[in-house]
Amino acid sequence: MKKVMLLAAVLLLNMLGPSTASALCSVDSTGLAFGSFNPLTDSTVDSTATLTLTCDESVSYTIALSPGGSGTYNPRRMASGSNTLDYNLYADAGYSQIWGDGAGGSVTVAGGPAPLGAREHTVYGRIPLASQRGARVGSYSDSIIVTITY
């Protein structure tokens, strides 16, 4: 039986959800924070977060991430009031696979059967600054929904 858990997150903050299937899984995460940056640089700003999936039985699963407030996967956008800043979340350290729900060129991350106990997945975040020279200074954020299907 497949069961879907939706976990609301603000840049991947912690939430826990119940399941009615025989297995019970939960997700915990570290926050993804890009810190301070200079929009005049030619480089990118990278950061990571960790999603930790814990199940009480060995199950196969898929992890999907929502597009966030922008409604699109490429690019995702963080907001600071009316100002926005493009960024994205990736499934790989090479920043080539946009982590989403499989739509719009994005990929999901599959795992399992998960061993009993915790299994970690890294989320790679990147802000491309060279194309955003007009970005305003501010504290930017976005909300991402993490969906676990098992």
Secondary structure by P-SEA (a helix, b strand, c coil): cbbbbbbbbcccccccccccccbbbbbbbcccccccccccccbbbbbbbbbbbbbcccccbbbbbcccccccccbbbbbcccbbbbbccccccccccccccccccbbbbbbccccccbbbbbbbbbbbccccccccccbbbbbbbbbbcc
